[in-house]
Amino acid sequence: MGKSISDAFEEVMAKVGEIGVQAGEAVKSFAESESTERLARGMKKGTRTAAEGIAKGAKMAAAGIKEGSQIASEAIKTNAAKKKAGREQKRNFTLSNGVRIPAVGYGTYLSTENNGKQTILDAFEAGYRYIDTARFYQNEKEIGEAIKESGIPRDEIFICSKVWPTMLGKDRLRESFDASCEDLQTDNLDMYLIHWPKVSQNDEEWITKLQDSWEAMEELYEEGRIKAIGLSNFLPHHIRPLLETARIKPMLDQLELHAGYMQEYALQYLRKERILAQAWSPLGRARVLGDERVRKLAEEYDKTGAQVLLRFLIQRGIPVIPKASSLERMKENLDVFDFSLTSDEISYLSCITETGWSGEHPDLAEWEQ
Ligand SMILES: NC(=O)c1ccc[n+]([C@@H]2O[C@H](COP(=O)([O-])OP(=O)(O)OC[C@H]3O[C@@H](n4cnc5c(N)ncnc54)[C@H](OP(=O)(O)O)[C@@H]3O)[C@@H](O)[C@H]2O)c1
C-alpha cells in the first residue's frame, strides 16, 4: 500500500521541525562565538532569509500537495471505474444474439424435494435472478408459484427450461414447451434448451429428430416466445449435423464442466462457433470440494472450495448454475466476485487429473422412451 497524503504531510512537517531545531542550534553556536553587534546583524539577515525560505517552501509544499491530491483522486477514480467495469463484465455473459445472462444462476435439479417452492424463494432472497430448470426435474410448478409469490417482476427473472429427449420432434417439442410455460405461469421463456441429443445409443433417427426439433425451436424464437435457444450435453459431433440445416445457430450449450472434467475439445469447438458454454455440476456434485488442491487454494484466498471452483469457471469464461439447499450456501456461491485467481492457478485447476465426473455421457445415456 502507498502512503496516504496525511502520512506524507506529517513526514514533511517533521522534517521542517528538524531543520528548525538545526537552525536554532546553529544560531546558538554563532551567538557563543561572535560579538553582540555582529550577532544582531547576522540574526536579522538570518531571520529574513529563513522567513523567505519558509514562505517559499510552504508555497511549494501547498502547490505540491494540491497537485499530488489531484493526481491521487484521479487515480482513485480511474481505478474504481476500472474495477466497476471488470465487476460488471464478470457478473454477466452475453450470448451471440446480445441477450445477457448472469454469471451465476441457481440450479434446481433435486432442489425442491424437501422444501418445495420455499427453496426457490430462498434462492431469490439470496439474490439469484437466473433459474435453471427442465421438464425432467418436475419442479416447474413450484418454480412458477415461487415466482408469483416472490412479487419480483417477471422481466427481472431469467428462466431457462429444457425439453427432454423423449419429446423430440417438431410437434412434441412445442407440446412440451407449452406445458413448461403453463407450469411456470408464463407465456415465454428466457432460454430453452434441448436437454440431450438423443434418447438412446440405438436411436438411428436421432439426427432427423434433432433437425426437426431445432426447426421448432427456431419458430418459437422467431415468434418471440423464447429469447435465446440452445443445447445441453451436445458435443461437436452432435452439433455439426444440427448446423447443417439450422437457420439460427444455438446460442448456448450447457455441459458438465468443473475442475477435473473440463471437456477441452468441446470448449474449443464451442468458442470457434460462438456458442457459449455453461457449466452444469460446477462443483462436480460436491465431489471436487474435498480435493486437496482445491482446499489449498481456498485457504490461500480465505474463500471456500466451492467459491474457488465457481470463480475458476467464471474466469475461464463459463457461466455456472450451482445447486445448494441452504440459504447460507446459496449466498456463498454468489459471493465470488471479490477475488481473482492467477493465470497459473487457472492453468493448474484446468489440468488437474480427472475427478468428480457424474458418469453421464450423451453417447452412452439410455433415457426411457
Ligand atoms: N443439463 C443437464 O443435463 C444437467 C445435469 C445436471 C445438472 N444440471 C443443472 O446444474 C445444476 C447444478 O448441478 P448439480 O446439482 O448436479 O451439481 P453441483 O451444483 O455441482 O453440486 C451440488 C452439490 O454441491 C453441494 N453444495 C452446493 N454449494 C455448496 C457449498 N457452498 N459448499 C458445500 N457444498 C455445496 C450441494 O449440497 P446441498 O444441496 O446439500 O446444499 C449439492 O450436493 C443442477 O441443479 C441443474 O440445474 C443440468
The ligand as a Gaussian input file, in Angstrom:
#p B3LYP/6-31G(d) Opt

LIG

0 1
 N      -28.188000     -30.162000     -18.404000
 C      -28.022000     -31.210000     -17.671000
 O      -28.057000     -32.350000     -18.158000
 C      -27.807000     -31.078000     -16.218000
 C      -27.346000     -32.161000     -15.467000
 C      -27.140000     -31.988000     -14.112000
 C      -27.379000     -30.755000     -13.533000
 N      -27.831000     -29.716000     -14.268000
 C      -28.128000     -28.393000     -13.671000
 O      -26.958000     -27.961000     -12.978000
 C      -27.297000     -27.693000     -11.622000
 C      -26.108000     -27.926000     -10.712000
 O      -25.599000     -29.228000     -10.861000
 P      -25.674000     -30.331000      -9.709000
 O      -26.784000     -30.022000      -8.808000
 O      -25.659000     -31.649000     -10.375000
 O      -24.250000     -30.214000      -9.020000
 P      -23.408000     -29.053000      -8.279000
 O      -24.079000     -27.765000      -8.336000
 O      -22.035000     -29.190000      -8.831000
 O      -23.337000     -29.610000      -6.798000
 C      -24.437000     -29.632000      -5.942000
 C      -23.966000     -30.279000      -4.655000
 O      -22.998000     -29.430000      -4.038000
 C      -23.424000     -29.085000      -2.727000
 N      -23.078000     -27.679000      -2.487000
 C      -23.567000     -26.601000      -3.122000
 N      -22.992000     -25.476000      -2.689000
 C      -22.114000     -25.850000      -1.730000
 C      -21.222000     -25.126000      -0.912000
 N      -21.107000     -23.809000      -0.982000
 N      -20.467000     -25.825000      -0.033000
 C      -20.568000     -27.163000       0.050000
 N      -21.395000     -27.909000      -0.721000
 C      -22.168000     -27.251000      -1.605000
 C      -24.923000     -29.299000      -2.703000
 O      -25.322000     -29.638000      -1.406000
 P      -26.706000     -29.141000      -0.749000
 O      -27.765000     -29.249000      -1.801000
 O      -26.892000     -30.082000       0.384000
 O      -26.509000     -27.735000      -0.301000
 C      -25.079000     -30.476000      -3.666000
 O      -24.799000     -31.696000      -3.003000
 C      -28.491000     -28.605000     -11.370000
 O      -29.207000     -28.233000     -10.223000
 C      -29.252000     -28.454000     -12.654000
 O      -29.983000     -27.251000     -12.649000
 C      -28.047000     -29.857000     -15.616000

